[in-house]
């Protein structure tokens, strides 16, 4: 399932409308970047390009320190 341009715009507008008053430009931009990263992760997960929690834990235990 691909997000359309309109879908992206709607998600950004919704997220921005829910931000508290007095927010900075930087905070708003960070929120939009977070939305993009979540969308990317969800697409990867739906495409089978993710790993399970158990696999992640195994990889972290064997990660060079």
N, C-alpha and C positions, 0 to 999 in steps of 0.2 A: 504494500500500500504506500503510495507516494503522496507526500503532503503537497498540496497545490500552493501556488503563490498566495491565493486568497486565504487559504488555511493558515499559512505562516503569518500573514498580516493580522488576521483575526487573533491568533494566539499572542502575538506581540502586543496588540492593542489591549487585550484582556489583561495580560501581565502588567503592563504599564498602568492601567486604570486601577489595579489593586495595590500599587506601591503606596507607601505612606507619604503624607505631605512633607515637604522639606527635603526630599531625597535629592541627591546630587546626580549630575549627568553620569559620573563614573559608576554610581550604584545602579542606575537604570541600565547602562550598557552591560554591566556585569550580569544583571538579571537576564537580559536578552541572550548573552553568551551562554549562560546556564541553560536556558531553554533550548538553544541549538545543540548543546552537548547532550542533553537528555534525549532529544529527538534522534540524534545520531546513534546513541546507545540503544534506543528502542528499535530502530531500523536494523541495527546489527544483530540484536537479539532475535528479531523476527526472521532474519535471514540465516539463522543458525550460526552466526559468527561470534558467539559468546561461550563462556565456560560456566560450569556449575560452581556453586559456593564451595563444595568439597574440593574440586579441582583447583580453585583459586587458593585455598588453604594449603594444599599440597605444594603448589608452586611457590607460595610465600615461605614455607618451611625450608625449601631447598634453594632459595634465592641466596646468591653469594652476599656475604656481609662485609 
